[in-house]
Amino acid sequence: MLILLSPSKRLDYDSPVTVNTKTTPELIDSSTELADELRELTPKQIASLMGISDELATLNHQRFQDWTAPMPDDATRQAAFAFKGDVYLGLEAETLTAKQLEYAQEHLRILSGLYGVLRPLDGILPYRLEMGTSLKNARGKDLYQFWGTSIAESLNHQLEQTGSKFILNCASNEYFKAVDKKTISAEIISPVFKDKSKNGDYRVITVYAKKARGTMAAWVIRKKAKTLKKLQQFDGDGYRYDEASSTAAKPVFLRG
């Protein structure tokens, strides 16, 4: 089973990391091409393009100015530890053992606007570039056209390498849209997490669902889950599989 996650806007390059291993992103040449184009933008253009404050635009403008490949080791951090949004609060990469991280390196992929696809231990520089950004580039009108089929081709290669029959899509729609599904050679499973509302019905509450995706990813890594039947046993964060509302492609997990 190959797990997909989205990155997060929030980054952490300060807290200690006990893992020394760093690998190089597979699509680093394409990342460098993107960084070269982004380097030409002014802070004002970045603010408009990304819909962010002038302060954030200035910060990210400097990041693109400083971009270099090969990336300096002392400026990078492993992707699974660099991202600190809700998904990564659920993943808790810092609690994974060396063996579990080794397994994650083969069975977990993080989709990225700048890097395309990342392994957990790929060293990355701090950046902000959401996949849905309408950045006109040499390959097309936006990042979806820029990445084309390259992300799906990378995933197919890893599916073959690990003998995985399923993609567990725990990424957001914005990021999973970058995966050319016609190219993918595996069944895609997209879990749904719902919480009980005050009215008694079950709804997707985004902040909880994001954390649950990371929690499920960590659970699959620890259990080395390979089948849908095993996935149905997921009970992290108090969620339970609900057969009545589930389909094979969209297993539903309820809480409350």
Buried (B, 14 or more C-beta within 10 A) or exposed (E): BBBBBBBBEEBBBEEEBEBEEBBBBBBBEBBBBBBBBBEEBEBEEBBEBBEBEEEBBBBBBEBBEEBEBEBEEEEBBBBBBBBBBBBBBBBEBEEBEEEBBBBBBBBBBBBBBBBBBBBBBBBBBBBBBBBBBEBEBEBEEBBBEBBBEBBBBBBBEBBEEBEBBBBBBBBBEBBBBBBBEEBBEBEBBBBBBBBEEEEEEBEEBEEBBBBBBBBBBBBBBBEEBBEBEBBBEBEBBEBEBBEEBBEEEEBBBBBE
